[in-house]
């Protein structure tokens, strides 16, 4: 996906990056799926170092395609202030925050510590809400969701020349367009309902331990719901209202 989708469409990707449980397999692409299946088996061998290497390449590819807010810009300064009390290190990796200047509403994190927040999201959310969203995205990395998602994206991205890809040099051998395709899949990752809920809880716990307000998570869901909750992509996933209520319940339960 390019970065030109309407705001509502992209907000859905963040909100419940989920979707498409209804995909069906047609005869026309059955052969492709078999090839992808072989690649998927191989992708399971993508080790942690390769995941890190591919994250590095993916983030660099997306940075290269995007307008990054310069360090002294309003957006970059605001994000730096917002994340001041957020973790500097996740899973042993230094976190690196940047803003992409685009009207789209999105945010994501990768295993190499790359966290990107779009200015469209900054424009519509207050600081507490942004922290809630960032915590959620970091959760997907810390909980292993992003690694799994990368393995799937890698398998799909390299399916067409799977025979040429083998061993530890596989990631290094990827072309720039392969990396671009994988990177786009990554940032539009389709996490499961359970993964989304786990990432919500991760964010809640992270905010709690940093002594930051958790209420921003609630209102972030409510704002995103206004943009995209009517979309059928969300039908099989936790509703924003349900996710907001879960956070309210946790605050009320004081745990
Ligand atoms: Zn998510």
py3Dmol code that shows the C-alpha trace and the ligand (Angstrom):
import py3Dmol

protein = """\
ATOM      1  CA  UNK A   1       0.000   0.000   0.000  1.00  0.00           C
ATOM      2  CA  UNK A   2       1.181   3.471  -0.822  1.00  0.00           C
ATOM      3  CA  UNK A   3       0.815   6.357   1.585  1.00  0.00           C
ATOM      4  CA  UNK A   4      -2.013   7.970  -0.302  1.00  0.00           C
ATOM      5  CA  UNK A   5      -5.013   6.136   1.060  1.00  0.00           C
ATOM      6  CA  UNK A   6      -7.783   8.194   2.576  1.00  0.00           C
ATOM      7  CA  UNK A   7      -7.407   8.894   6.257  1.00  0.00           C
ATOM      8  CA  UNK A   8     -10.245   6.597   7.226  1.00  0.00           C
ATOM      9  CA  UNK A   9      -8.738   3.635   5.438  1.00  0.00           C
ATOM     10  CA  UNK A  10      -5.377   3.996   7.116  1.00  0.00           C
ATOM     11  CA  UNK A  11      -6.845   4.581  10.502  1.00  0.00           C
ATOM     12  CA  UNK A  12      -8.435   1.195  10.213  1.00  0.00           C
ATOM     13  CA  UNK A  13      -5.034  -0.338   9.628  1.00  0.00           C
ATOM     14  CA  UNK A  14      -3.808   0.957  12.941  1.00  0.00           C
ATOM     15  CA  UNK A  15      -6.968   0.559  14.896  1.00  0.00           C
ATOM     16  CA  UNK A  16      -7.285  -3.097  14.282  1.00  0.00           C
ATOM     17  CA  UNK A  17      -4.766  -3.798  11.651  1.00  0.00           C
ATOM     18  CA  UNK A  18      -6.583  -7.029  11.301  1.00  0.00           C
ATOM     19  CA  UNK A  19      -9.086  -7.674   8.553  1.00  0.00           C
ATOM     20  CA  UNK A  20      -9.995 -10.101   5.872  1.00  0.00           C
ATOM     21  CA  UNK A  21     -10.813 -13.311   7.670  1.00  0.00           C
ATOM     22  CA  UNK A  22     -13.150 -13.712   4.731  1.00  0.00           C
ATOM     23  CA  UNK A  23     -10.449 -14.252   2.135  1.00  0.00           C
ATOM     24  CA  UNK A  24     -11.226 -17.123  -0.150  1.00  0.00           C
ATOM     25  CA  UNK A  25      -8.898 -19.166  -2.244  1.00  0.00           C
ATOM     26  CA  UNK A  26      -9.645 -19.280  -5.929  1.00  0.00           C
ATOM     27  CA  UNK A  27      -8.215 -21.796  -8.345  1.00  0.00           C
ATOM     28  CA  UNK A  28      -6.518 -18.952 -10.122  1.00  0.00           C
ATOM     29  CA  UNK A  29      -4.158 -18.261  -7.263  1.00  0.00           C
ATOM     30  CA  UNK A  30      -3.936 -21.733  -5.787  1.00  0.00           C
ATOM     31  CA  UNK A  31      -0.611 -22.304  -7.481  1.00  0.00           C
ATOM     32  CA  UNK A  32       0.732 -19.082  -6.067  1.00  0.00           C
ATOM     33  CA  UNK A  33      -0.362 -20.156  -2.630  1.00  0.00           C
ATOM     34  CA  UNK A  34       1.501 -23.424  -2.930  1.00  0.00           C
ATOM     35  CA  UNK A  35       4.635 -21.493  -3.823  1.00  0.00           C
ATOM     36  CA  UNK A  36       3.957 -19.131  -0.952  1.00  0.00           C
ATOM     37  CA  UNK A  37       3.481 -22.144   1.298  1.00  0.00           C
ATOM     38  CA  UNK A  38       6.958 -23.385   0.471  1.00  0.00           C
ATOM     39  CA  UNK A  39       8.329 -19.930   1.142  1.00  0.00           C
ATOM     40  CA  UNK A  40       6.435 -19.808   4.424  1.00  0.00           C
ATOM     41  CA  UNK A  41       8.092 -23.019   5.549  1.00  0.00           C
ATOM     42  CA  UNK A  42      11.419 -21.450   4.755  1.00  0.00           C
ATOM     43  CA  UNK A  43      10.484 -18.192   6.450  1.00  0.00           C
ATOM     44  CA  UNK A  44      10.068 -20.087   9.698  1.00  0.00           C
ATOM     45  CA  UNK A  45      13.836 -20.336   9.617  1.00  0.00           C
ATOM     46  CA  UNK A  46      14.208 -16.559   9.590  1.00  0.00           C
ATOM     47  CA  UNK A  47      16.234 -16.185  12.779  1.00  0.00           C
ATOM     48  CA  UNK A  48      16.354 -13.259  15.186  1.00  0.00           C
ATOM     49  CA  UNK A  49      19.402 -11.724  13.542  1.00  0.00           C
ATOM     50  CA  UNK A  50      17.682 -11.887  10.163  1.00  0.00           C
ATOM     51  CA  UNK A  51      14.515 -10.356  11.590  1.00  0.00           C
ATOM     52  CA  UNK A  52      16.653  -7.513  12.898  1.00  0.00           C
ATOM     53  CA  UNK A  53      18.444  -7.135   9.576  1.00  0.00           C
ATOM     54  CA  UNK A  54      15.193  -7.118   7.609  1.00  0.00           C
ATOM     55  CA  UNK A  55      13.624  -4.626  10.040  1.00  0.00           C
ATOM     56  CA  UNK A  56      16.601  -2.350   9.524  1.00  0.00           C
ATOM     57  CA  UNK A  57      16.228  -2.535   5.749  1.00  0.00           C
ATOM     58  CA  UNK A  58      12.446  -2.130   5.849  1.00  0.00           C
ATOM     59  CA  UNK A  59      12.615   0.923   8.063  1.00  0.00           C
ATOM     60  CA  UNK A  60      15.331   2.497   5.906  1.00  0.00           C
ATOM     61  CA  UNK A  61      13.254   1.808   2.794  1.00  0.00           C
ATOM     62  CA  UNK A  62      10.171   3.497   4.268  1.00  0.00           C
ATOM     63  CA  UNK A  63      12.217   6.394   5.651  1.00  0.00           C
ATOM     64  CA  UNK A  64      13.565   6.901   2.149  1.00  0.00           C
ATOM     65  CA  UNK A  65      10.064   7.050   0.687  1.00  0.00           C
ATOM     66  CA  UNK A  66       8.705   9.399   3.352  1.00  0.00           C
ATOM     67  CA  UNK A  67       8.953  13.022   4.357  1.00  0.00           C
ATOM     68  CA  UNK A  68      10.571  12.840   7.776  1.00  0.00           C
ATOM     69  CA  UNK A  69       9.973  15.780  10.101  1.00  0.00           C
ATOM     70  CA  UNK A  70      13.345  17.457  10.686  1.00  0.00           C
ATOM     71  CA  UNK A  71      14.549  17.378  14.312  1.00  0.00           C
ATOM     72  CA  UNK A  72      13.717  21.027  15.048  1.00  0.00           C
ATOM     73  CA  UNK A  73      10.279  20.953  13.441  1.00  0.00           C
ATOM     74  CA  UNK A  74       7.102  21.356  15.447  1.00  0.00           C
ATOM     75  CA  UNK A  75       6.147  17.707  14.933  1.00  0.00           C
ATOM     76  CA  UNK A  76       9.540  16.228  15.802  1.00  0.00           C
ATOM     77  CA  UNK A  77       9.858  18.363  18.929  1.00  0.00           C
ATOM     78  CA  UNK A  78       6.364  17.408  20.042  1.00  0.00           C
ATOM     79  CA  UNK A  79       6.946  13.690  19.544  1.00  0.00           C
ATOM     80  CA  UNK A  80      10.256  13.915  21.422  1.00  0.00           C
ATOM     81  CA  UNK A  81       8.395  15.540  24.318  1.00  0.00           C
ATOM     82  CA  UNK A  82       5.574  12.999  24.182  1.00  0.00           C
ATOM     83  CA  UNK A  83       7.855   9.972  24.350  1.00  0.00           C
ATOM     84  CA  UNK A  84      10.250  11.396  26.938  1.00  0.00           C
ATOM     85  CA  UNK A  85       8.881   9.106  29.621  1.00  0.00           C
ATOM     86  CA  UNK A  86       8.424   6.150  27.283  1.00  0.00           C
ATOM     87  CA  UNK A  87      10.975   3.325  27.089  1.00  0.00           C
ATOM     88  CA  UNK A  88      14.298   4.090  25.432  1.00  0.00           C
ATOM     89  CA  UNK A  89      15.057   0.395  25.071  1.00  0.00           C
ATOM     90  CA  UNK A  90      12.646  -2.382  24.076  1.00  0.00           C
ATOM     91  CA  UNK A  91      13.748  -6.017  24.086  1.00  0.00           C
ATOM     92  CA  UNK A  92      17.355  -4.892  24.357  1.00  0.00           C
ATOM     93  CA  UNK A  93      17.107  -2.585  21.359  1.00  0.00           C
ATOM     94  CA  UNK A  94      17.331   1.226  21.402  1.00  0.00           C
ATOM     95  CA  UNK A  95      14.098   2.846  20.267  1.00  0.00           C
ATOM     96  CA  UNK A  96      14.296   5.443  17.543  1.00  0.00           C
ATOM     97  CA  UNK A  97      11.278   7.756  17.120  1.00  0.00           C
ATOM     98  CA  UNK A  98      10.521   9.808  14.022  1.00  0.00           C
ATOM     99  CA  UNK A  99       7.516  11.592  12.498  1.00  0.00           C
ATOM    100  CA  UNK A 100       6.404  11.097   8.902  1.00  0.00           C
ATOM    101  CA  UNK A 101       4.728  14.230   7.612  1.00  0.00           C
ATOM    102  CA  UNK A 102       1.544  12.990   5.982  1.00  0.00           C
ATOM    103  CA  UNK A 103      -2.162  13.502   6.531  1.00  0.00           C
ATOM    104  CA  UNK A 104      -2.600   9.757   6.972  1.00  0.00           C
ATOM    105  CA  UNK A 105      -3.392   8.454  10.430  1.00  0.00           C
ATOM    106  CA  UNK A 106      -1.016   5.668  11.341  1.00  0.00           C
ATOM    107  CA  UNK A 107       1.821   4.586  13.607  1.00  0.00           C
ATOM    108  CA  UNK A 108       3.982   1.483  13.733  1.00  0.00           C
ATOM    109  CA  UNK A 109       7.053  -0.071  15.300  1.00  0.00           C
ATOM    110  CA  UNK A 110       9.634  -2.579  14.107  1.00  0.00           C
ATOM    111  CA  UNK A 111      11.990  -4.988  15.815  1.00  0.00           C
ATOM    112  CA  UNK A 112      15.049  -2.825  15.224  1.00  0.00           C
ATOM    113  CA  UNK A 113      13.541  -0.118  17.461  1.00  0.00           C
ATOM    114  CA  UNK A 114      12.205   1.952  14.587  1.00  0.00           C
ATOM    115  CA  UNK A 115       8.991   3.708  15.719  1.00  0.00           C
ATOM    116  CA  UNK A 116       7.216   5.980  13.267  1.00  0.00           C
ATOM    117  CA  UNK A 117       4.236   8.216  14.036  1.00  0.00           C
ATOM    118  CA  UNK A 118       2.424  10.004  11.226  1.00  0.00           C
ATOM    119  CA  UNK A 119       1.661  13.712  11.593  1.00  0.00           C
ATOM    120  CA  UNK A 120      -1.972  12.983  10.684  1.00  0.00           C
ATOM    121  CA  UNK A 121      -2.222  10.977  13.903  1.00  0.00           C
ATOM    122  CA  UNK A 122      -0.400  13.664  15.913  1.00  0.00           C
ATOM    123  CA  UNK A 123      -2.856  16.265  14.598  1.00  0.00           C
ATOM    124  CA  UNK A 124      -5.890  14.400  15.861  1.00  0.00           C
ATOM    125  CA  UNK A 125      -4.605  13.163  19.211  1.00  0.00           C
ATOM    126  CA  UNK A 126      -3.433  14.705  22.451  1.00  0.00           C
ATOM    127  CA  UNK A 127      -0.161  13.651  24.074  1.00  0.00           C
ATOM    128  CA  UNK A 128      -1.690  10.974  26.308  1.00  0.00           C
ATOM    129  CA  UNK A 129      -3.462   9.423  23.347  1.00  0.00           C
ATOM    130  CA  UNK A 130      -0.286   9.328  21.277  1.00  0.00           C
ATOM    131  CA  UNK A 131       1.513   7.607  24.167  1.00  0.00           C
ATOM    132  CA  UNK A 132      -1.259   5.024  24.298  1.00  0.00           C
ATOM    133  CA  UNK A 133      -0.895   4.341  20.579  1.00  0.00           C
ATOM    134  CA  UNK A 134       2.908   4.190  20.709  1.00  0.00           C
ATOM    135  CA  UNK A 135       2.734   1.791  23.646  1.00  0.00           C
ATOM    136  CA  UNK A 136       0.368  -0.403  21.662  1.00  0.00           C
ATOM    137  CA  UNK A 137       2.707  -0.487  18.647  1.00  0.00           C
ATOM    138  CA  UNK A 138       5.733  -1.235  20.826  1.00  0.00           C
ATOM    139  CA  UNK A 139       3.639  -4.004  22.345  1.00  0.00           C
ATOM    140  CA  UNK A 140       3.343  -5.725  18.975  1.00  0.00           C
ATOM    141  CA  UNK A 141       7.152  -5.826  18.820  1.00  0.00           C
ATOM    142  CA  UNK A 142       7.748  -6.837  22.437  1.00  0.00           C
ATOM    143  CA  UNK A 143       5.118  -9.583  22.304  1.00  0.00           C
ATOM    144  CA  UNK A 144       6.567 -11.170  19.167  1.00  0.00           C
ATOM    145  CA  UNK A 145       3.663 -10.246  16.879  1.00  0.00           C
ATOM    146  CA  UNK A 146       5.861  -8.147  14.594  1.00  0.00           C
ATOM    147  CA  UNK A 147       8.390 -10.940  14.212  1.00  0.00           C
ATOM    148  CA  UNK A 148       5.656 -13.363  13.130  1.00  0.00           C
ATOM    149  CA  UNK A 149       4.224 -10.787  10.800  1.00  0.00           C
ATOM    150  CA  UNK A 150       7.649 -10.233   9.271  1.00  0.00           C
ATOM    151  CA  UNK A 151       8.099 -13.949   8.676  1.00  0.00           C
ATOM    152  CA  UNK A 152       4.810 -14.047   6.798  1.00  0.00           C
ATOM    153  CA  UNK A 153       5.610 -10.877   4.842  1.00  0.00           C
ATOM    154  CA  UNK A 154       9.041 -12.255   4.011  1.00  0.00           C
ATOM    155  CA  UNK A 155       7.534 -15.482   2.734  1.00  0.00           C
ATOM    156  CA  UNK A 156       5.051 -13.649   0.533  1.00  0.00           C
ATOM    157  CA  UNK A 157       7.608 -11.093  -0.613  1.00  0.00           C
ATOM    158  CA  UNK A 158      10.097 -13.660  -1.768  1.00  0.00           C
ATOM    159  CA  UNK A 159       7.681 -16.281  -3.028  1.00  0.00           C
ATOM    160  CA  UNK A 160       8.310 -15.567  -6.665  1.00  0.00           C
ATOM    161  CA  UNK A 161      11.962 -16.487  -6.512  1.00  0.00           C
ATOM    162  CA  UNK A 162      11.989 -18.820  -3.589  1.00  0.00           C
ATOM    163  CA  UNK A 163      14.453 -21.165  -5.286  1.00  0.00           C
ATOM    164  CA  UNK A 164      17.070 -18.440  -5.345  1.00  0.00           C
ATOM    165  CA  UNK A 165      16.705 -17.667  -1.676  1.00  0.00           C
ATOM    166  CA  UNK A 166      18.478 -19.845   0.823  1.00  0.00           C
ATOM    167  CA  UNK A 167      20.594 -19.733   3.922  1.00  0.00           C
ATOM    168  CA  UNK A 168      21.604 -16.778   6.027  1.00  0.00           C
ATOM    169  CA  UNK A 169      22.408 -14.624   3.038  1.00  0.00           C
ATOM    170  CA  UNK A 170      18.727 -14.590   2.056  1.00  0.00           C
ATOM    171  CA  UNK A 171      17.918 -11.252   3.654  1.00  0.00           C
ATOM    172  CA  UNK A 172      21.056  -9.585   2.355  1.00  0.00           C
ATOM    173  CA  UNK A 173      20.197 -10.782  -1.149  1.00  0.00           C
ATOM    174  CA  UNK A 174      16.758  -9.161  -1.209  1.00  0.00           C
ATOM    175  CA  UNK A 175      16.310  -6.452  -3.797  1.00  0.00           C
ATOM    176  CA  UNK A 176      15.163  -2.993  -2.833  1.00  0.00           C
ATOM    177  CA  UNK A 177      11.728  -3.659  -4.344  1.00  0.00           C
ATOM    178  CA  UNK A 178      11.437  -6.900  -2.336  1.00  0.00           C
ATOM    179  CA  UNK A 179      12.274  -4.987   0.827  1.00  0.00           C
ATOM    180  CA  UNK A 180       9.753  -2.303  -0.131  1.00  0.00           C
ATOM    181  CA  UNK A 181       7.022  -4.904  -0.608  1.00  0.00           C
ATOM    182  CA  UNK A 182       7.833  -6.551   2.714  1.00  0.00           C
ATOM    183  CA  UNK A 183       7.966  -3.193   4.486  1.00  0.00           C
ATOM    184  CA  UNK A 184       4.516  -2.241   3.227  1.00  0.00           C
ATOM    185  CA  UNK A 185       3.113  -5.550   4.413  1.00  0.00           C
ATOM    186  CA  UNK A 186       4.731  -5.010   7.780  1.00  0.00           C
ATOM    187  CA  UNK A 187       3.289  -1.594   8.459  1.00  0.00           C
ATOM    188  CA  UNK A 188      -0.142  -2.781   7.348  1.00  0.00           C
ATOM    189  CA  UNK A 189       0.224  -5.986   9.329  1.00  0.00           C
ATOM    190  CA  UNK A 190      -2.947  -7.876   9.931  1.00  0.00           C
ATOM    191  CA  UNK A 191      -2.832  -8.774  13.574  1.00  0.00           C
ATOM    192  CA  UNK A 192      -5.355 -11.084  15.137  1.00  0.00           C
ATOM    193  CA  UNK A 193      -7.998 -10.036  17.608  1.00  0.00           C
ATOM    194  CA  UNK A 194      -6.027 -11.668  20.419  1.00  0.00           C
ATOM    195  CA  UNK A 195      -2.842  -9.873  19.381  1.00  0.00           C
ATOM    196  CA  UNK A 196      -4.622  -6.516  19.291  1.00  0.00           C
ATOM    197  CA  UNK A 197      -6.008  -7.063  22.792  1.00  0.00           C
ATOM    198  CA  UNK A 198      -2.600  -8.155  24.077  1.00  0.00           C
ATOM    199  CA  UNK A 199      -0.988  -5.036  22.611  1.00  0.00           C
ATOM    200  CA  UNK A 200      -3.654  -2.897  24.301  1.00  0.00           C
ATOM    201  CA  UNK A 201      -2.851  -4.512  27.641  1.00  0.00           C
ATOM    202  CA  UNK A 202       0.876  -4.124  27.019  1.00  0.00           C
ATOM    203  CA  UNK A 203       0.389  -0.409  26.441  1.00  0.00           C
ATOM    204  CA  UNK A 204      -1.731  -0.109  29.572  1.00  0.00           C
ATOM    205  CA  UNK A 205       0.943  -1.861  31.670  1.00  0.00           C
ATOM    206  CA  UNK A 206       3.718   0.198  30.144  1.00  0.00           C
ATOM    207  CA  UNK A 207       1.912   3.470  30.870  1.00  0.00           C
ATOM    208  CA  UNK A 208       1.138   2.274  34.390  1.00  0.00           C
ATOM    209  CA  UNK A 209       4.734   1.397  35.200  1.00  0.00           C
ATOM    210  CA  UNK A 210       5.920   4.728  33.761  1.00  0.00           C
ATOM    211  CA  UNK A 211       3.302   6.477  35.955  1.00  0.00           C
ATOM    212  CA  UNK A 212       1.662   7.985  32.893  1.00  0.00           C
ATOM    213  CA  UNK A 213      -2.055   8.533  32.292  1.00  0.00           C
ATOM    214  CA  UNK A 214      -3.844   5.518  30.833  1.00  0.00           C
ATOM    215  CA  UNK A 215      -7.040   7.368  29.916  1.00  0.00           C
ATOM    216  CA  UNK A 216      -5.488   8.406  26.618  1.00  0.00           C
ATOM    217  CA  UNK A 217      -5.879   4.840  25.396  1.00  0.00           C
ATOM    218  CA  UNK A 218      -9.641   5.109  25.847  1.00  0.00           C
ATOM    219  CA  UNK A 219     -10.053   8.352  23.980  1.00  0.00           C
ATOM    220  CA  UNK A 220      -7.609   7.255  21.269  1.00  0.00           C
ATOM    221  CA  UNK A 221      -9.890   4.291  20.524  1.00  0.00           C
ATOM    222  CA  UNK A 222     -12.914   6.564  20.551  1.00  0.00           C
ATOM    223  CA  UNK A 223     -11.342   8.982  18.091  1.00  0.00           C
ATOM    224  CA  UNK A 224     -10.231   6.209  15.774  1.00  0.00           C
ATOM    225  CA  UNK A 225     -13.656   4.635  15.956  1.00  0.00           C
ATOM    226  CA  UNK A 226     -15.149   7.802  14.532  1.00  0.00           C
ATOM    227  CA  UNK A 227     -12.886   7.441  11.529  1.00  0.00           C
ATOM    228  CA  UNK A 228     -13.190   3.810  10.718  1.00  0.00           C
ATOM    229  CA  UNK A 229     -15.297   1.651  12.963  1.00  0.00           C
ATOM    230  CA  UNK A 230     -18.071   1.282  10.435  1.00  0.00           C
ATOM    231  CA  UNK A 231     -15.646  -0.399   8.070  1.00  0.00           C
ATOM    232  CA  UNK A 232     -16.369  -4.080   7.566  1.00  0.00           C
ATOM    233  CA  UNK A 233     -12.679  -4.852   8.029  1.00  0.00           C
ATOM    234  CA  UNK A 234     -13.261  -4.429  11.726  1.00  0.00           C
ATOM    235  CA  UNK A 235     -16.267  -6.679  11.966  1.00  0.00           C
ATOM    236  CA  UNK A 236     -14.454  -9.752  13.246  1.00  0.00           C
ATOM    237  CA  UNK A 237     -12.238  -7.860  15.636  1.00  0.00           C
ATOM    238  CA  UNK A 238     -12.615  -6.186  18.999  1.00  0.00           C
ATOM    239  CA  UNK A 239     -14.757  -3.111  18.573  1.00  0.00           C
ATOM    240  CA  UNK A 240     -13.195   0.186  19.584  1.00  0.00           C
ATOM    241  CA  UNK A 241     -15.953   0.553  22.138  1.00  0.00           C
ATOM    242  CA  UNK A 242     -15.044  -2.836  23.579  1.00  0.00           C
ATOM    243  CA  UNK A 243     -11.377  -1.974  23.705  1.00  0.00           C
ATOM    244  CA  UNK A 244     -12.085   1.370  25.372  1.00  0.00           C
ATOM    245  CA  UNK A 245     -14.322  -0.337  27.930  1.00  0.00           C
ATOM    246  CA  UNK A 246     -11.628  -2.908  28.710  1.00  0.00           C
ATOM    247  CA  UNK A 247      -9.206  -0.090  29.581  1.00  0.00           C
ATOM    248  CA  UNK A 248     -11.874   1.630  31.697  1.00  0.00           C
ATOM    249  CA  UNK A 249     -12.438  -1.638  33.548  1.00  0.00           C
ATOM    250  CA  UNK A 250      -8.742  -2.046  34.204  1.00  0.00           C
ATOM    251  CA  UNK A 251      -8.434   1.500  35.538  1.00  0.00           C
ATOM    252  CA  UNK A 252     -11.452   0.887  37.782  1.00  0.00           C
ATOM    253  CA  UNK A 253      -9.950  -2.398  39.002  1.00  0.00           C
ATOM    254  CA  UNK A 254      -6.694  -0.575  39.808  1.00  0.00           C
ATOM    255  CA  UNK A 255      -4.534  -3.207  38.158  1.00  0.00           C
TER     256      UNK A 255
END
"""
ligand_1 = """\
1
ZN
Zn -2.376 -3.195 16.768
"""
view = py3Dmol.view(width=600, height=400)
view.addModel(protein, "pdb")
view.setStyle({"model": 0}, {"cartoon": {"style": "trace"}})
view.addModel(ligand_1, "xyz")
view.setStyle({"model": 1}, {"stick": {}})
view.zoomTo()
view.show()
